[in-house]
Amino acid sequence: MITHSPAETRALGATLARQLLPGDVLVLEGDLGAGKSELTRGIARGLGISGPVASPSFTILNVYDEGRIPLYHFDWYRLSGVDELYDMGLDEYLGGDGIAVVEWPSRCPEAIPDNHLLVTIIPIDETTREILWTPRGAFRKIEEGIL
């Protein structure tokens, strides 16, 4: 998929949210400023979350539970190690009752479940993004025509 603005990236996220189920884990890969948080804002809107959705850069996890399914938004950029994730109850969030979105998964790849949707965001220019999604493990296929 190609988006041409942050608004289009958010719209794509909202559309993707319609196919997400409790327990789904999305792993977002992309450079700083690629649009990972914009896509997550769209997912939040698609789940019915109406409040602000901030990047959890300094808190590691933001929880949004007012939508049809809870959203657990992780940013692992500043993690000191996988133990920090398990100390905060990672098991309750990944594969639990909500949708988990993980930014910067390369910081703790051993914590990523086998079954997840890998979403790669590639900047083409200042506002244009190519967004690829690849089901990993037993994660179901996401219908491209719906997106």
Contacts in CASP RR format, 6 or more apart in sequence:
PFRMAT RR
TARGET T0000
AUTHOR 0000-0000-0000
METHOD contacts of the structure
MODEL  1
MITHSPAETRALGATLARQLLPGDVLVLEGDLGAGKSELTRGIARGLGIS
GPVASPSFTILNVYDEGRIPLYHFDWYRLSGVDELYDMGLDEYLGGDGIA
VVEWPSRCPEAIPDNHLLVTIIPIDETTREILWTPRGAFRKIEEGIL
1 12 0 8 1.000
1 130 0 8 1.000
1 131 0 8 1.000
1 132 0 8 1.000
1 144 0 8 1.000
1 147 0 8 1.000
2 124 0 8 1.000
2 128 0 8 1.000
2 129 0 8 1.000
2 130 0 8 1.000
2 131 0 8 1.000
3 9 0 8 1.000
3 11 0 8 1.000
3 12 0 8 1.000
3 128 0 8 1.000
3 129 0 8 1.000
3 131 0 8 1.000
4 127 0 8 1.000
4 128 0 8 1.000
5 127 0 8 1.000
6 35 0 8 1.000
6 38 0 8 1.000
6 127 0 8 1.000
9 35 0 8 1.000
9 38 0 8 1.000
9 39 0 8 1.000
9 42 0 8 1.000
9 121 0 8 1.000
9 129 0 8 1.000
9 131 0 8 1.000
10 38 0 8 1.000
10 39 0 8 1.000
10 41 0 8 1.000
10 42 0 8 1.000
10 45 0 8 1.000
11 42 0 8 1.000
12 39 0 8 1.000
12 42 0 8 1.000
12 131 0 8 1.000
12 147 0 8 1.000
13 39 0 8 1.000
13 40 0 8 1.000
13 42 0 8 1.000
13 43 0 8 1.000
13 45 0 8 1.000
13 46 0 8 1.000
14 42 0 8 1.000
14 43 0 8 1.000
14 45 0 8 1.000
14 46 0 8 1.000
15 46 0 8 1.000
15 146 0 8 1.000
15 147 0 8 1.000
16 39 0 8 1.000
16 43 0 8 1.000
16 133 0 8 1.000
16 142 0 8 1.000
16 147 0 8 1.000
17 42 0 8 1.000
17 43 0 8 1.000
17 44 0 8 1.000
17 45 0 8 1.000
17 46 0 8 1.000
17 47 0 8 1.000
17 99 0 8 1.000
18 46 0 8 1.000
18 146 0 8 1.000
19 142 0 8 1.000
19 143 0 8 1.000
19 146 0 8 1.000
20 26 0 8 1.000
20 43 0 8 1.000
20 47 0 8 1.000
20 69 0 8 1.000
20 99 0 8 1.000
21 69 0 8 1.000
21 99 0 8 1.000
22 69 0 8 1.000
22 96 0 8 1.000
22 97 0 8 1.000
22 98 0 8 1.000
22 99 0 8 1.000
23 94 0 8 1.000
23 95 0 8 1.000
23 96 0 8 1.000
23 97 0 8 1.000
23 98 0 8 1.000
23 99 0 8 1.000
23 100 0 8 1.000
24 95 0 8 1.000
24 98 0 8 1.000
24 99 0 8 1.000
24 100 0 8 1.000
24 116 0 8 1.000
24 117 0 8 1.000
24 139 0 8 1.000
25 94 0 8 1.000
25 95 0 8 1.000
25 99 0 8 1.000
25 100 0 8 1.000
25 102 0 8 1.000
25 112 0 8 1.000
25 113 0 8 1.000
25 115 0 8 1.000
25 116 0 8 1.000
25 117 0 8 1.000
26 43 0 8 1.000
26 99 0 8 1.000
26 100 0 8 1.000
26 101 0 8 1.000
26 102 0 8 1.000
26 116 0 8 1.000
26 117 0 8 1.000
26 119 0 8 1.000
27 102 0 8 1.000
27 105 0 8 1.000
27 112 0 8 1.000
27 116 0 8 1.000
27 117 0 8 1.000
27 118 0 8 1.000
27 119 0 8 1.000
27 136 0 8 1.000
28 36 0 8 1.000
28 39 0 8 1.000
28 40 0 8 1.000
28 101 0 8 1.000
28 102 0 8 1.000
28 103 0 8 1.000
28 105 0 8 1.000
28 119 0 8 1.000
28 121 0 8 1.000
29 105 0 8 1.000
29 106 0 8 1.000
29 118 0 8 1.000
29 119 0 8 1.000
29 120 0 8 1.000
29 121 0 8 1.000
30 36 0 8 1.000
30 120 0 8 1.000
30 121 0 8 1.000
30 122 0 8 1.000
31 123 0 8 1.000
33 123 0 8 1.000
34 121 0 8 1.000
34 122 0 8 1.000
34 123 0 8 1.000
34 129 0 8 1.000
35 121 0 8 1.000
35 123 0 8 1.000
35 129 0 8 1.000
36 103 0 8 1.000
36 121 0 8 1.000
37 53 0 8 1.000
37 54 0 8 1.000
37 55 0 8 1.000
37 103 0 8 1.000
39 119 0 8 1.000
39 121 0 8 1.000
39 131 0 8 1.000
40 53 0 8 1.000
40 71 0 8 1.000
40 73 0 8 1.000
40 101 0 8 1.000
40 103 0 8 1.000
41 53 0 8 1.000
42 53 0 8 1.000
43 71 0 8 1.000
43 99 0 8 1.000
43 101 0 8 1.000
44 51 0 8 1.000
44 53 0 8 1.000
44 64 0 8 1.000
44 71 0 8 1.000
44 73 0 8 1.000
47 64 0 8 1.000
47 67 0 8 1.000
47 68 0 8 1.000
47 69 0 8 1.000
47 71 0 8 1.000
47 99 0 8 1.000
48 66 0 8 1.000
48 67 0 8 1.000
48 68 0 8 1.000
49 64 0 8 1.000
49 66 0 8 1.000
49 67 0 8 1.000
49 71 0 8 1.000
50 66 0 8 1.000
51 64 0 8 1.000
51 66 0 8 1.000
53 62 0 8 1.000
53 64 0 8 1.000
53 73 0 8 1.000
54 62 0 8 1.000
55 75 0 8 1.000
55 103 0 8 1.000
56 62 0 8 1.000
56 73 0 8 1.000
56 74 0 8 1.000
56 75 0 8 1.000
56 103 0 8 1.000
57 75 0 8 1.000
57 77 0 8 1.000
57 78 0 8 1.000
58 78 0 8 1.000
59 75 0 8 1.000
60 74 0 8 1.000
60 75 0 8 1.000
60 76 0 8 1.000
60 78 0 8 1.000
60 79 0 8 1.000
60 84 0 8 1.000
60 85 0 8 1.000
60 88 0 8 1.000
61 72 0 8 1.000
61 73 0 8 1.000
61 74 0 8 1.000
61 75 0 8 1.000
61 88 0 8 1.000
61 93 0 8 1.000
62 72 0 8 1.000
62 73 0 8 1.000
63 70 0 8 1.000
63 71 0 8 1.000
63 72 0 8 1.000
63 73 0 8 1.000
64 70 0 8 1.000
64 71 0 8 1.000
64 73 0 8 1.000
65 71 0 8 1.000
69 97 0 8 1.000
69 98 0 8 1.000
69 99 0 8 1.000
70 97 0 8 1.000
70 98 0 8 1.000
70 99 0 8 1.000
71 98 0 8 1.000
71 99 0 8 1.000
71 101 0 8 1.000
72 93 0 8 1.000
72 94 0 8 1.000
72 98 0 8 1.000
72 99 0 8 1.000
72 100 0 8 1.000
72 101 0 8 1.000
73 101 0 8 1.000
73 103 0 8 1.000
74 93 0 8 1.000
74 100 0 8 1.000
74 101 0 8 1.000
74 102 0 8 1.000
74 103 0 8 1.000
75 103 0 8 1.000
75 104 0 8 1.000
76 85 0 8 1.000
76 102 0 8 1.000
76 103 0 8 1.000
76 104 0 8 1.000
76 105 0 8 1.000
76 107 0 8 1.000
76 108 0 8 1.000
76 111 0 8 1.000
77 103 0 8 1.000
77 104 0 8 1.000
77 107 0 8 1.000
79 85 0 8 1.000
79 107 0 8 1.000
79 108 0 8 1.000
81 107 0 8 1.000
81 108 0 8 1.000
82 108 0 8 1.000
82 110 0 8 1.000
82 111 0 8 1.000
85 108 0 8 1.000
85 111 0 8 1.000
86 111 0 8 1.000
90 111 0 8 1.000
93 100 0 8 1.000
94 100 0 8 1.000
94 102 0 8 1.000
94 111 0 8 1.000
94 113 0 8 1.000
95 113 0 8 1.000
102 112 0 8 1.000
105 112 0 8 1.000
114 136 0 8 1.000
114 137 0 8 1.000
114 138 0 8 1.000
115 136 0 8 1.000
115 137 0 8 1.000
115 138 0 8 1.000
115 139 0 8 1.000
116 136 0 8 1.000
116 137 0 8 1.000
116 139 0 8 1.000
117 133 0 8 1.000
117 134 0 8 1.000
117 135 0 8 1.000
117 136 0 8 1.000
117 139 0 8 1.000
117 142 0 8 1.000
118 133 0 8 1.000
118 134 0 8 1.000
118 135 0 8 1.000
118 136 0 8 1.000
119 131 0 8 1.000
119 132 0 8 1.000
119 133 0 8 1.000
120 131 0 8 1.000
120 132 0 8 1.000
120 133 0 8 1.000
120 134 0 8 1.000
121 129 0 8 1.000
121 130 0 8 1.000
121 131 0 8 1.000
122 129 0 8 1.000
122 130 0 8 1.000
122 131 0 8 1.000
122 132 0 8 1.000
123 129 0 8 1.000
124 130 0 8 1.000
133 142 0 8 1.000
135 141 0 8 1.000
135 142 0 8 1.000
END
